[in-house]
Amino acid sequence: MNIYQHSPLLDEILDQHKNSIATDFAAYHNHCYRVLNFCLALCGDVDELEKISIAVAFHDLAIWTNKSFDYLSPSRALARAYLEKNALLHWQDEIEMMIEQHHKITPYKHHSTWLVESFRQADWIDVSLGRIRFGLAPSYINEIRSQFANAGFHKRLMALTLQQMKKNPFKALPMMRL
């Protein structure tokens, strides 16, 4: 399996939001590249690189742009605005669903030709630090993780989760879906 070190489109989108992401930029950048690589490995279709690059760039972005841990709707809105601006509205439904469902606990079963399930699995692989693999070889997961260091991403997620629990203990993980 190939390792994608660079996606010009992903880099371009992330660079546009670098000031918002600020000190978490390396952490989010590397998380995006890990998810991108896992998703491409799971779907097996490099022709989807551009679509995955867009979805991965925006999937958690509103954590920083909107300063909110309830970030799925604003992340979808950011992606929608990007797609409109770049005449890519034909991907809107699929990319928005990739963002909306990426924290879904159970498999996504609608639109089997869409990348939603591969994307969901890819994010879970990264969030679980490779403990959940969805059939990817541990050696491949470890290689991706070594190429794109954690850079404090999971530590930041824990800090944000604790902040959210203090603020709203009954909605500690508002992004989770069944």
Secondary structure, 3 states (H helix, E strand, C coil): CCCCCCCHHHHHHHHHCHHHHHHHHHHHHHHHHHHHHHHHHHHCCHHHHHHHHHHHHHCCCHHHHCCCCCCHHHHHHHHHHHHHHCCCHHHHHHHHHHHHCCCECCCCCCCCCCCHHHHHHHHHHHHCCCCCCCCCCHHHHHHHHHHCCCCCHHHHHHHHHHHHHHHCHHHCCCCCEC
